[in-house]
Amino acid sequence: MSLLQINLFGGVEVVSASGESVPIPSRKAATLLGYVALSSPRAISRGKLATLLWDGHFSDRARASLRQALLTLRRVLPQYPDVISADRDDIRICPAAISTDVGEFERLLREGDPERLARAAMLYRGDLLDGLGSTSCQFEAWLSAERQRLRTLAMQALAGLLDADKREHMDVAIALALRILAIDPLQENVHRILMRCYAQQGRRADALRQYDLCRSVLWRDVRAVPEQETERLQSELRRMFCASPRSVSLKLPRAKNFDATFTLDVTPASRSLS
């Protein structure tokens, strides 16, 4: 068992093997820990870390800031002396001493079956290192690229869950879609997926409310209107909800190259629409 669980989705959270939280008091120390943990098992040179995190040459000031962040980590992890090692040139984390939610997320996605996709989806609690940042342009560029890469993987997990037919998988898919939209509310295809998921569960008011939210966000943020596919979907849902009880097949759009078909049994509660 790993000595420490380091969770990097939604911020930085360190948990000991006994389940106790290990607070990291410094943002820079937390950022350093997160970056080195993601790089494990590779060692990272002190020069690269100082340049990346403090956006400058390997100056005396950057060198001192790196030493201070490393000292902070050692002070809060005194019982784990072997987790982080450093010499005059490099800093590394022992891969056998830690586990990360990001590493587990990517491993579960590679395995790819619905149960593992559902576990991966539950690990994606928010953006990578959410709430942490740097004045370093280089670090922000790296972080933005990594966040987008992991968000794309989360979309793939969402696509895989929609191929599954278990109710619990649909619930996980809805939760994941909501997390993605909390990060990037302009993902119109995710709004459409949510509309269809709600329809699959017979939640007509939620399905149509999601359309209204999508339209509102698009107009508020980018002065755009929904795509034709979104408009067709909301019209289809309105007709379906007003129709007599019957089975209806709906084609779900994938995130990018995603395609799946659901058969919905919908019984309208009344002739009026929420």
C-alpha positions as CSV (number, residue, x, y, z in Angstrom):
1,M,0.0,0.0,0.0
2,S,1.2,3.5,-0.8
3,L,2.3,5.7,2.1
4,L,0.3,8.7,0.7
5,Q,-2.7,9.2,-1.6
6,I,-2.2,12.5,-3.5
7,N,-5.5,13.7,-5.1
8,L,-4.9,16.4,-7.7
9,F,-8.4,16.7,-9.3
10,G,-10.1,19.7,-7.7
11,G,-7.0,21.0,-5.9
12,V,-4.3,19.2,-3.9
13,E,-5.3,16.8,-1.1
14,V,-2.9,14.5,0.7
15,V,-4.2,11.6,2.6
16,S,-2.1,9.1,4.7
17,A,-2.5,5.4,4.5
18,S,-4.5,5.5,7.7
19,G,-6.9,7.9,6.1
20,E,-5.8,11.1,7.9
21,S,-5.6,14.3,5.9
22,V,-2.2,16.0,5.6
23,P,-2.7,19.7,5.1
24,I,-0.2,21.5,2.9
25,P,0.0,25.1,4.2
26,S,1.7,26.8,1.2
27,R,0.2,27.2,-2.3
28,K,3.7,27.0,-3.8
29,A,4.5,23.8,-1.8
30,A,1.2,22.3,-2.9
31,T,2.0,23.2,-6.5
32,L,5.5,21.8,-6.3
33,L,4.1,18.6,-4.8
34,G,1.5,18.2,-7.5
35,Y,3.9,18.8,-10.3
36,V,6.5,16.4,-9.0
37,A,3.9,13.8,-8.2
38,L,2.6,14.0,-11.8
39,S,6.1,13.6,-13.1
40,S,6.9,10.5,-11.0
41,P,8.9,8.4,-11.4
42,R,11.0,10.9,-13.4
43,A,13.4,13.2,-11.5
44,I,12.9,16.9,-12.2
45,S,15.9,19.2,-12.2
46,R,16.0,22.0,-9.8
47,G,16.6,24.4,-12.6
48,K,13.5,23.3,-14.5
49,L,11.4,23.5,-11.4
50,A,12.6,27.0,-10.5
51,T,12.1,28.2,-14.1
52,L,8.7,26.6,-14.4
53,L,7.2,27.7,-11.1
54,W,8.9,31.0,-10.6
55,D,9.0,32.1,-14.3
56,G,12.6,33.1,-14.5
57,H,16.1,32.1,-14.8
58,F,17.6,29.9,-12.1
59,S,18.4,32.9,-10.1
60,D,19.2,33.1,-6.4
61,R,15.7,34.2,-5.7
62,A,14.1,31.3,-7.6
63,R,16.6,28.9,-6.0
64,A,15.6,30.2,-2.5
65,S,11.9,30.0,-3.3
66,L,12.3,26.4,-4.4
67,R,14.3,25.5,-1.3
68,Q,11.5,27.1,0.9
69,A,8.7,25.1,-0.8
70,L,10.7,21.9,-0.5
71,L,11.4,22.7,3.2
72,T,7.7,23.2,3.8
73,L,6.9,19.8,2.3
74,R,9.5,18.1,4.5
75,R,8.0,19.9,7.6
76,V,4.5,18.7,7.0
77,L,5.6,15.2,5.9
78,P,8.2,14.4,8.7
79,Q,7.0,10.8,9.1
80,Y,7.4,10.2,5.3
81,P,11.1,11.0,4.7
82,D,11.4,8.7,1.8
83,V,8.5,10.2,-0.2
84,I,10.5,13.1,-1.5
85,S,14.2,13.0,-2.2
86,A,16.4,15.8,-3.4
87,D,20.0,16.3,-4.2
88,R,21.9,19.3,-5.5
89,D,20.6,18.7,-9.0
90,D,17.2,16.9,-8.9
91,I,14.0,16.4,-7.0
92,R,11.9,13.3,-7.3
93,I,9.0,11.5,-5.5
94,C,9.4,7.8,-4.9
95,P,6.7,6.1,-7.1
96,A,6.2,3.2,-4.7
97,A,5.4,5.7,-1.8
98,I,2.5,7.5,-3.4
99,S,-0.6,7.0,-5.5
100,T,-2.4,9.8,-7.3
101,D,-6.0,10.0,-8.4
102,V,-4.8,11.2,-11.9
103,G,-2.7,8.1,-12.4
104,E,-5.6,5.9,-11.3
105,F,-8.0,7.8,-13.5
106,E,-5.8,7.2,-16.6
107,R,-5.3,3.5,-15.7
108,L,-9.0,2.9,-15.4
109,L,-9.7,4.6,-18.7
110,R,-7.1,2.4,-20.4
111,E,-8.9,-0.7,-19.1
112,G,-12.1,0.7,-20.5
113,D,-15.0,-1.6,-19.3
114,P,-18.1,0.2,-17.9
115,E,-17.3,-0.6,-14.2
116,R,-13.9,0.9,-14.5
117,L,-15.1,3.9,-16.5
118,A,-17.6,4.6,-13.7
119,R,-14.8,4.5,-11.1
120,A,-12.7,6.8,-13.3
121,A,-15.6,9.2,-13.7
122,M,-16.0,9.4,-9.9
123,L,-12.3,10.3,-9.5
124,Y,-12.7,13.4,-11.8
125,R,-13.8,15.8,-9.1
126,G,-12.8,19.0,-10.9
127,D,-10.0,20.6,-12.8
128,L,-6.4,19.5,-12.2
129,L,-4.9,21.5,-9.4
130,D,-8.0,23.6,-9.2
131,G,-7.5,26.8,-7.1
132,L,-3.7,26.6,-7.6
133,G,-1.9,28.7,-10.0
134,S,1.3,30.7,-10.6
135,T,2.5,34.0,-11.8
136,S,4.7,31.9,-14.2
137,C,3.5,32.0,-17.8
138,Q,5.2,28.7,-18.5
139,F,3.5,26.9,-15.6
140,E,0.1,28.3,-16.6
141,A,0.6,27.2,-20.2
142,W,1.5,23.7,-19.0
143,L,-1.4,23.6,-16.5
144,S,-3.9,24.7,-19.2
145,A,-2.7,22.0,-21.6
146,E,-2.9,19.3,-18.9
147,R,-6.3,20.4,-17.8
148,Q,-7.6,20.2,-21.3
149,R,-6.0,16.8,-21.9
150,L,-7.6,15.4,-18.8
151,R,-11.0,17.0,-19.6
152,T,-10.9,15.3,-23.0
153,L,-10.3,12.0,-21.2
154,A,-13.2,12.7,-18.9
155,M,-15.4,13.2,-22.0
156,Q,-14.2,9.8,-23.3
157,A,-15.3,8.3,-20.0
158,L,-18.7,10.0,-20.3
159,A,-19.0,8.6,-23.8
160,G,-18.2,5.1,-22.6
161,L,-20.7,5.3,-19.8
162,L,-23.5,6.2,-22.2
163,D,-22.9,2.9,-24.0
164,A,-23.7,1.1,-20.8
165,D,-27.3,0.3,-19.9
166,K,-27.2,0.2,-16.1
167,R,-29.1,2.8,-14.1
168,E,-26.1,3.4,-11.8
169,H,-23.9,4.1,-14.9
170,M,-26.4,6.7,-16.1
171,D,-26.3,8.4,-12.7
172,V,-22.5,8.5,-12.8
173,A,-22.7,9.9,-16.3
174,I,-25.0,12.7,-15.2
175,A,-22.7,13.6,-12.3
176,L,-19.7,13.6,-14.5
177,A,-21.4,15.8,-17.2
178,L,-22.4,18.3,-14.5
179,R,-18.8,18.5,-13.3
180,I,-17.6,19.1,-16.8
181,L,-20.2,21.8,-17.3
182,A,-19.2,23.4,-14.0
183,I,-15.7,23.7,-15.4
184,D,-16.7,24.7,-19.0
185,P,-20.4,25.6,-19.3
186,L,-19.9,26.2,-23.1
187,Q,-19.6,22.5,-23.9
188,E,-22.8,22.4,-25.9
189,N,-22.5,18.7,-26.7
190,V,-22.4,17.9,-22.9
191,H,-25.6,19.9,-22.5
192,R,-27.2,17.7,-25.2
193,I,-26.0,14.6,-23.4
194,L,-27.5,15.7,-20.2
195,M,-30.8,16.5,-21.9
196,R,-30.9,12.9,-23.2
197,C,-29.8,11.4,-20.0
198,Y,-32.6,13.2,-18.1
199,A,-35.1,12.1,-20.8
200,Q,-33.8,8.5,-20.4
201,Q,-34.8,8.8,-16.7
202,G,-38.2,10.3,-17.5
203,R,-37.1,13.7,-16.0
204,R,-38.8,15.8,-18.6
205,A,-38.6,19.1,-16.7
206,D,-34.9,18.7,-16.1
207,A,-34.3,17.8,-19.8
208,L,-36.0,20.9,-21.0
209,R,-34.5,23.1,-18.2
210,Q,-31.1,21.9,-19.4
211,Y,-31.9,23.3,-22.9
212,D,-32.9,26.6,-21.4
213,L,-29.7,26.7,-19.4
214,C,-27.6,25.9,-22.4
215,R,-29.3,28.7,-24.4
216,S,-28.9,31.2,-21.6
217,V,-25.2,30.4,-21.1
218,L,-24.3,30.6,-24.8
219,W,-26.0,34.0,-25.1
220,R,-24.6,35.4,-21.9
221,D,-21.0,34.3,-22.5
222,V,-20.5,34.4,-26.2
223,R,-23.6,36.0,-27.7
224,A,-24.3,32.7,-29.5
225,V,-27.5,30.7,-30.0
226,P,-27.7,26.9,-29.7
227,E,-26.6,24.8,-32.7
228,Q,-29.3,23.2,-34.9
229,E,-28.6,19.8,-33.4
230,T,-29.5,21.2,-30.0
231,E,-32.7,22.9,-31.3
232,R,-33.7,19.7,-33.0
233,L,-33.2,17.8,-29.8
234,Q,-35.3,20.1,-27.7
235,S,-38.1,20.0,-30.3
236,E,-37.9,16.2,-30.4
237,L,-38.1,16.0,-26.6
238,R,-41.1,18.3,-26.5
239,R,-42.9,16.2,-29.1
240,M,-41.9,13.0,-27.2
241,F,-43.2,14.3,-23.9
242,C,-46.5,15.4,-25.4
243,A,-47.0,12.1,-27.2
244,S,-48.9,9.1,-25.9
245,P,-46.9,6.7,-23.9
246,R,-44.7,4.7,-26.2
247,S,-41.1,3.6,-26.8
248,V,-38.9,6.1,-28.5
249,S,-35.4,5.6,-29.8
250,L,-33.1,8.5,-29.5
251,K,-29.6,8.8,-30.9
252,L,-27.1,10.2,-28.6
253,P,-24.3,12.4,-29.9
254,R,-20.8,11.3,-28.8
255,A,-18.2,13.7,-27.6
256,K,-16.5,13.9,-30.9
257,N,-16.8,10.4,-32.5
258,F,-19.4,9.1,-30.1
259,D,-22.6,7.4,-31.0
260,A,-25.2,5.4,-29.0
261,T,-28.9,4.7,-29.2
262,F,-31.3,4.5,-26.2
263,T,-34.8,3.3,-26.2
264,L,-36.9,5.5,-23.9
265,D,-40.2,4.7,-22.3
266,V,-41.8,8.1,-21.5
267,T,-45.1,8.7,-19.9
268,P,-46.0,12.4,-19.7
269,A,-47.4,13.6,-16.4
270,S,-49.6,16.2,-18.1
271,R,-50.1,17.9,-21.4
272,S,-48.3,21.1,-20.2
273,L,-44.6,21.3,-20.3
274,S,-42.3,22.5,-17.5
